[in-house]
Amino acid sequence: MSLSAVFRLLIGYAVVLATTGTLVYLYGEHHAPIALVGGIGGGAIVVLLGIFWRRRVLWSKPALATALGIFTLSFVWRSVEAFAGGAFDTGAILASLAIVSLFVFVVFLVRLKK
């Protein structure tokens, strides 16, 4: 996968984070502001680090890999917690985000080896 294709994937991932956070905020039962802030903030972090990575800023590779890994682990942890608490709709959303995050994380790590 080329550098620009991975960058487009990162932008798409950021859009997914921001959109999901906004939709959960708007249509969720409790209008959780953390979903809105987390989705838009997480998306902004991915875009910003992706721009730095594309410009070949030295520290951006480990920073972006760390951010993607933390997002992945966070979504896995929060989905397990939601399923254990009986919140199956929340768990399903978080599990979906975990799967998407894991995919982006693996693609990015594979690209780092090249």
RABEL-V583059 format. One record per pair of residues at least 4 apart in sequence whose C-alpha atoms are under 7 Angstrom apart, sorted by sequence separation. I is the first residue (numbers start at 0). J is the second residue. D is the distance in Angstrom with one decimal. If there is no record, write none. Layout:
i:I j:J d:D
i:I j:J d:D
This chain:
i:0 j:4 d:6.2
i:1 j:5 d:6.3
i:2 j:6 d:6.2
i:3 j:7 d:6.1
i:4 j:8 d:6.2
i:5 j:9 d:6.2
i:6 j:10 d:6.3
i:7 j:11 d:6.1
i:8 j:12 d:6.1
i:9 j:13 d:6.2
i:10 j:14 d:6.3
i:11 j:15 d:6.2
i:12 j:16 d:6.3
i:13 j:17 d:6.2
i:14 j:18 d:5.9
i:15 j:19 d:5.9
i:16 j:20 d:6.0
i:17 j:21 d:6.1
i:18 j:22 d:6.1
i:19 j:23 d:6.0
i:20 j:24 d:6.1
i:21 j:25 d:6.1
i:22 j:26 d:5.8
i:23 j:27 d:4.9
i:26 j:30 d:7.0
i:32 j:36 d:6.2
i:33 j:37 d:5.6
i:34 j:38 d:5.8
i:35 j:39 d:6.1
i:36 j:40 d:5.5
i:37 j:41 d:5.5
i:38 j:42 d:6.0
i:39 j:43 d:6.1
i:40 j:44 d:6.2
i:41 j:45 d:6.3
i:42 j:46 d:6.2
i:43 j:47 d:6.0
i:44 j:48 d:6.0
i:45 j:49 d:5.8
i:46 j:50 d:6.1
i:47 j:51 d:6.4
i:48 j:52 d:6.0
i:49 j:53 d:6.1
i:50 j:54 d:6.3
i:51 j:55 d:6.3
i:52 j:56 d:5.7
i:58 j:62 d:6.3
i:59 j:63 d:5.8
i:60 j:64 d:6.1
i:61 j:65 d:5.9
i:62 j:66 d:6.1
i:63 j:67 d:6.1
i:64 j:68 d:6.1
i:65 j:69 d:6.1
i:66 j:70 d:6.1
i:67 j:71 d:6.1
i:68 j:72 d:6.2
i:69 j:73 d:5.9
i:70 j:74 d:6.1
i:71 j:75 d:6.3
i:72 j:76 d:6.0
i:73 j:77 d:6.0
i:74 j:78 d:5.9
i:75 j:79 d:6.2
i:76 j:80 d:6.2
i:77 j:81 d:6.1
i:78 j:82 d:6.1
i:79 j:83 d:6.0
i:80 j:84 d:6.2
i:81 j:85 d:6.3
i:82 j:86 d:5.6
i:86 j:90 d:6.0
i:87 j:91 d:6.0
i:88 j:92 d:6.4
i:89 j:93 d:6.2
i:90 j:94 d:5.9
i:91 j:95 d:6.1
i:92 j:96 d:6.3
i:93 j:97 d:6.1
i:94 j:98 d:6.3
i:95 j:99 d:6.3
i:96 j:100 d:5.9
i:97 j:101 d:6.0
i:98 j:102 d:6.3
i:99 j:103 d:6.3
i:100 j:104 d:6.0
i:101 j:105 d:6.1
i:102 j:106 d:6.2
i:103 j:107 d:6.1
i:104 j:108 d:6.2
i:105 j:109 d:6.1
i:106 j:110 d:6.2
i:107 j:111 d:6.2
i:108 j:112 d:6.7
i:0 j:5 d:6.6
i:25 j:30 d:6.1
i:51 j:56 d:5.4
i:81 j:86 d:5.1
i:82 j:87 d:5.4
i:24 j:30 d:4.6
i:81 j:87 d:6.7
i:24 j:31 d:5.4
i:52 j:59 d:5.1
i:24 j:32 d:6.2
i:51 j:59 d:5.8
i:52 j:60 d:6.0
i:81 j:89 d:6.3
i:82 j:90 d:5.2
i:81 j:90 d:4.8
i:24 j:34 d:5.9
i:23 j:34 d:6.4
i:24 j:35 d:5.7
i:48 j:59 d:6.0
i:79 j:90 d:6.9
i:78 j:90 d:4.4
i:21 j:34 d:7.0
i:20 j:34 d:4.6
i:21 j:35 d:5.0
i:20 j:35 d:4.5
i:48 j:63 d:5.8
i:78 j:93 d:4.9
i:77 j:93 d:6.7
i:78 j:94 d:5.3
i:20 j:37 d:6.7
i:21 j:38 d:7.0
i:20 j:38 d:4.3
i:19 j:38 d:6.7
i:20 j:39 d:6.7
i:74 j:93 d:5.5
i:75 j:94 d:6.3
i:74 j:94 d:6.6
i:17 j:38 d:4.3
i:16 j:38 d:4.7
i:17 j:39 d:4.4
i:74 j:96 d:6.4
i:75 j:97 d:5.4
i:16 j:39 d:6.7
i:74 j:97 d:4.8
i:16 j:41 d:6.8
i:17 j:42 d:5.7
i:16 j:42 d:5.5
i:71 j:97 d:5.3
i:14 j:42 d:6.5
i:13 j:42 d:3.9
i:71 j:100 d:5.1
i:13 j:43 d:6.8
i:70 j:100 d:6.8
i:71 j:101 d:5.6
i:13 j:45 d:6.1
i:13 j:46 d:6.5
i:67 j:100 d:6.8
i:9 j:45 d:6.7
i:10 j:46 d:6.0
i:68 j:104 d:6.4
i:9 j:46 d:6.9
i:67 j:104 d:5.6
i:9 j:49 d:6.7
i:64 j:104 d:7.0
i:6 j:49 d:6.4
i:5 j:107 d:6.9
i:0 j:110 d:6.9
